[in-house]
Amino acid sequence: MKTRLVITTLSAAALLTQLAACGGGDNITSVPVSQLFAQTNDASNAVLAFVRNADGSLSAKGSISTGGKGTNGVNYFMGNIVAPDALTSNNSLIVSPDKTRLFVANAGDNTVSTFEINPAGGIRLLAVSATGGIRPTSLAFLNGVLYVTHQQGAQELGAYRVSTDGKLALIGQYTVVQQDALPTQVTVSPDGKFVVVNGFLKTVTPVQPANTLLAFPINSDGSLGQAVSSPSAGVGPFGGRFGSGSLTGTYVVTEAAGTTVSSYAFSSSGAFTTTSGPIAVTGQAAPCWLTITPDNKFAYVGNGSGAVSLFSLDASGKPTLTNPSIASEPPVSSTTKSFANDAWASPDGKYFYQDYAGDDKIVAYSIGTSGALTKIGEQPANTQSKISLQGLTGT
């Protein structure tokens, strides 16, 4: 009798879930589970999955194999040594705008993994696809097309149609500033008309960044046109974010080599015009990662030196350094910094999540009215190399 009751209850729950998904039943509601994802970048790569609780804390839900390979902490930019920020990029895993797909770059075997996101919690691997490039590290998605940048090659930017089964089909490959330029980030402009690429850290010997921002116009089939090239205000643009709402035409950029931050106005022609900067990130080194809160009030910059810096944004999107170290974690090793790299802010603007690759962990914070960060808790990544943690995104 007890067994029959359990089976009946489970069946009813399954029926309710199906009806909610199909829109059936006037009194049935389905509340999506808030989730957070990172990648281990281990030799056998995996996604770290977490549930975001109502108070902003994280509950670990285990690791899920990507079916691809990471670099296991080997950093190509640093001369193929094992070092934090092995992928030297932003957006190594992303969630599609409709929150139904998760894409992960596998830099160790030149593939991308596509997952289905269950709104009730969890992910399911759909496909692992070769990109035809060398070391994919940054991803962007729009209208069924995935854009991928690679660290090496003559054509380091690729466009791929994503089928319903998650497989990628090549649309086109494109040259950036020159061969082997090591772009660090690809993103799509808020108006959906351009693919923006920046970085280009390894363009000559000795290493010297190309101080350039590129905007490729998107054609109706997802292919790309001739890039519009704009000079950067600072040295070594690394990561960039567009504002939202009234600031969708504002692009804020970290400039790693120059230890600065600048802001730009983005025109309908694809050109960037400097509006502010370069502004020194005082006392820090390697400002590479950038997160803007949904209300456009604050920008958080992750630094290789191990601290998160806070910038306030005015109504025009101009950044002002408010606190060069609004958050930090002590390094667990005497040979490396805690390395504050990839980060993500919740859609409601209440919580901020930060990778500390040098400490092999993710830290959750609440965001105060002044932009202050209050630590809620942390979750270990448990990567094989203890420093290969990469990427952060959520729903």
N, C-alpha and C positions, 0 to 999 in steps of 0.2 A: 504493500500500500504506500509506503514511504517512497519507494522508487518511482511508482506511477505518478505521485504528486510532483516530484522533481522534474520528470520528463514533461508533464503537462505544463508546469511553470515555464520551463525553458522554451517549449514550443510557443507558448503565448507571447513570451518576450521576443522571440524571433519574428512572429507574425506582426507584432507592433512595430518592430524595427523596419520590416519590409513595407508596411503601410505608410510609415512616416517618410521613408525614402521615396515612395511613389506619389506622395501627396495625398494619400487616401485617409479618410477619417477626419471629420471636422474638429474633433477634440484632441487630436494627437499632435504633439509638438516634439521636435527633435533638436536638441541643443548640441552643437558640435563641441567636441572636446578640444581644448586649447593645447597645442603640442609644440615642442621645440626639438630641433634636429641639428646635429653636428656630424662630422665624419672623423674617423680615427686616422685616416691616411696610413694605416698599417699595410704591410706587404699584402695581406688578404684584407682588403678594405671593408669597412663596415660603417653603417649609420648608427649613431647613438640617439636613441629616442627617449623623450621625456614627456610627461604630462605636466602642463602648467596649472598649478592649483589656483584657487580663487585668491589666495593671499600672495601670489607671485612665486611661491616656492616651487621647486621641481621634484617630481617623483620619477625615478629612473624606470624605464620599461625595457631595458636590455639593449643589445646591439643586434643589428640585422645586416647580414652580409650583402654587399653591393654586387657580388659576383665578379668584381673587378679587383685590380691591384692598386695600392697606393705606393708611395715612395719610401715608406717606413722611416720617415724623418730625414731622408736624404734631400738636401737643399741644393738644387741645380745652380741657383744664383750665387750661392756661397762657395761654389767650386766642388759640388757633390760631396760635401761633408754632412754629417748628421747635425742639424741645427734647427732651432725653433723657426716657425713660419716656413716650413719646407716647400710650400706651394707658392710663396711670394705673391699672394693675390687676394682679391676680394671676390665673394660670390662663388666659391667652389661648390656650394650646393644651394639650390634655390627652390622655392615653392611657387607654382604657377599662380597667376592672379586669382583664379577661381578656387584655389586651394584643393584641387583634386590630384595634382601631380607633384612629386618631388624628384628633382634631377640632381645627380651627383657626378662630379668629375673624378675619374680614376686616372691620376697622372702616371701611375706605374705601368699601365698597359695600354694607354691611349684609348680609353673607352669612356662612355657616359652611361650611367645606370638610370633607368626610369622606374619610379615607384608610383603605385596608386596609394593615395592617402584616404584612409577610412575616417570619415567625420566623427565616428564614435570612438576613435582611437586606434592607432596602429597603422602600419604601412605594409604594402605587398609588392615585391619585386616583379615588374612586368617584363623588362628587357635590358640587355647589356649590349650596347652598340659601339663599334669601332668608329672613330671620328676621321681617320685618315690623316691626322696631325700628330705632332710630337708634344707630349706633356700638356694635355688640356687642364686648365686651372681656373677658368672663370666662365660663368654662364649667365645668359639672359634669355627670357622667353616672352613671345608675343604672338597671338593669333595662330597658335599651332606650330610655330617655328622656334627652334632653339638656336641661339647664337653662342658660339664657343670660341674662346681665345686659347692659343697654345704658346708655350714658352719658346719653341724653336720652329724653324721651317721657313720656306720662302713665302708661304701664304699662311699666316698665323691666325686668321679669323675664318671661321666656317659657319654656314647657315644650313640647318637641317630641318626637314619636315618631320614632325612627330606624328606617327600613326596612332590609331586607337589602341593598338596593342603595345604601345610604348617604344617601338623601334624607330630609329632615326634613318632618314633617307637624305643624302647630300643634295642640297640645292646649289651651293656654290662655295668657293674658297677665295679669299681676298688677301691682298698684300697690305700690310700696315706701313710703317715708316721705312722699313727695310727688312731684309732677312735676319732672322734670329734676334729680333728686337726685344723679346721678353715683355709683352704687354701684361699688365697686372690686373686689368678689370675691363669687363664689357657690361654695358647696361643699355636699356632702351629709354629714350626720352619720354616724358609723361604724355606727350601728344601722340605717341606711337608712330612717329614719322622718321625717327633716326635711331641708329645703333651707334652708341658712343663708346669709344675705346681710348684708354689712357694707360700710362705706365712707361713702356719702352725703356727699360732700365739698362739693357745690355746691348747697346748699339755699336760700340767700337771697343777696341782694346788700346789702353786700359778702359775699364768700364766707365761709360759716361752716358747719362740718360738723355734721350731726345725730349726736349721740353715742349711737348706737342699734345694737343687734344684733337682727336679725330671724330667726325660725325658722318656716318654713312647713311645716305637716304635709303629708306626701305621701299622697295617696289611692291606692287600689288600681290605678287606671288611669293613675297618674303625674301626674294633675292635683294642684293644691295647694289647701289649705284656708286659713282665716284665720290670718294671721301672729301669732305670739307675740312681743311687743316687750319687750326688756330694755335698761336703760341701761348704757352702757359706763363703766368706771372712769376711763378717760383720755379725752383730747380727740382726736377724729379717728381712730377705729379704721379701719385700712386693710386689713391682711392677717391671716388667722388660720389656725391649724392645730390639728386634734385630735391627741391622742396616740394611741398604738396599744396593743394588749394591755390591761394593767391601767389604762392612762390614756386609754381611749377616751372617758371622760366629762370629760376635761380639754381646754379650748380656750384656746390661748395666742394673744394678739392684739398686733400692733404698732399703736401710736397715733401716726400721723405728725405731726399738728399739735402734740401734746403732747410729742413726742420721748420717748415712754415705751413700756413693754411691761407688759401685765397678763395674768393668767390667770383662768379662769372654770371653775366646775363647771356642766355641762350636765345638766339634769334630764330625766326621761322626759316631762314636760309641754311641753318646748321652751323652758323659761326658763333664762337664764344668771345665775349668782350669782358675784360677784367673790370670788376666793379669795386673790389677791395683786396688789399694784400700786396705782397705777401706779408702775413702776420706771424711773428716768431712764436713758436710753442716753447715758451721760456722754461729752461731747465730740463727739457726732455730730449730724447733722441729717437730718430726713425718714426715720426708720426705717419702712419700708413693707413689706418682703418678709420672709417667715419660712419657715424650713425646720426640721423636727424630725427627728432621726435615728431610725431604726426601733427602736432600743433605748430610746428616751425619755430618753437621758442628756443630750443637747445640743440647743439651739435656736440656729440661726444667723440673724442679722438683717441684711438688706441695707439700706444707708443711701444716701440721695441724696448725701451728702457724700463717698461713694466708698469707704467701709470696710465690712467685714463684722464684726459684733459677735458675741461668743460668750456665750451664757447656759448655765448648767448647770441641769438640772431634778432636783428631789429626787423621792422615791418618791410624793409626793402631786401632783407636777406643778408645784410652786412654782418659778418661775425666779429665778436669781441671776445678776447680771452678773459674768462672769468676766474678760472682756477686751473693752473697747470697740472694739478694732481688732485682731482676730485675723488679718486679711488685708486687703490693699489693693493697688491698682495706681496708679502715678502717672498723672495725666491727660496725654493726648497733645495737648490743646488748652489754650491759656491762657484760653479763654472758657467752659469747662465742666469740671465734675468728672468723674472716671472713672465715677461713678454705678453703684454695686453694686446692681443690681435683681434680676430673677428668678434663682432658684437651684433646685437639685435635688440630693438625696442618693440614692446608689445603694441598692437594696433590701437589700444585705448590710451597709450602714452603713460601708463602707470608703472611699468616695470622695464628694467634694462638688464640684459644678460651679456656677460663678457667671458670670452675664452681667455684663459691664461695658459698659453701653450707651454711655457717654461715650467709651470707648476702642474701641468697635466690635469686641469680642472676647469669647470664652468661655474661662475659665481652669479647669483641672482641678486638684484638690487631693486628697491623701490625708488621711484623718482619723486623728489619733493617739489614744492611749488617754485623754489628757486633753482631747480636743476640739481640739487644735492642728491647724492646716491647713498642710500642706507642698505647695508648688506643684510639680506634675508637668509641666505644659506649658500651652500656650494655642493657640487656633485663631481666626483672623480671621473676622469675619462678612461683611465687605465689602458692607455695606448701601449703598444709593445716597446717603443723607444722612449716613452715617458715625455716626449716633447713634440709628437707629430700631430696633435689635435689641430683641426682646421675647420673653418666654416661655421656659420651659425645662422639659422633661419627658423621661422615658426609660422603658426597659424593663429 
